[in-house]
């Protein structure tokens, strides 16, 4: 995959999950990797893990500690980083958080946090780096949304809102910069087996558990592989996994007819929970036996 050799890639949320999987795979394709994350301990551990995947001693692997929701912090750190490392060839906005729950149980602070990290985090990083990429007239920005970023689902009022916002932002930005040398991609992954999903599972309402059991989560590595294939083909929309691909195309083909499908999925899940409430609690999902 020669297109990644020697390329500089910045990945937010790169200390775990999809971001870390992407960093490791791109390091194995001779890219220079810089990951940005909040936790210094996880950041240091992830840098070592990425370094272990390098195949050339000329590759540069770096870690930056920052909170993507802090606009001033992001600008300062990224401006300083570009002064020494140059303008990145690719930016992957993977930092994110989720707190599922039925609307009446989700606080306004939860909404604020998810919008601040998932949406404004993506905007903050892009706003800091895009001008330099435009000046150079090249670059690729990849924004990670979610399956619920185009199809709202039970238990995700706050999370889906932040991921829908990423789609609106990315669609609009694409229209502005596609003729200026900048490629964009938006990714709609389904549930992915990451530490974040493990935390989500502690909070999922039973009906959401019942919905999710029909589609086991993808591995972070499989999602990363799908994203890399999409990047190589310069695809704008990247849909890892059959569920994401199917629902994305159904929602676009069927339009408003998609909503009865969602209603049926929720109704079916509700019946399952009514028949066996205990099966769909967090405790029993951890050890169903």
Order of alpha helices (4+ residues) and beta strands (2+ residues): beta-alpha-beta-alpha-beta-alpha-beta-alpha-alpha-beta-alpha-beta-beta-alpha-alpha-beta-alpha-beta-alpha-alpha-alpha
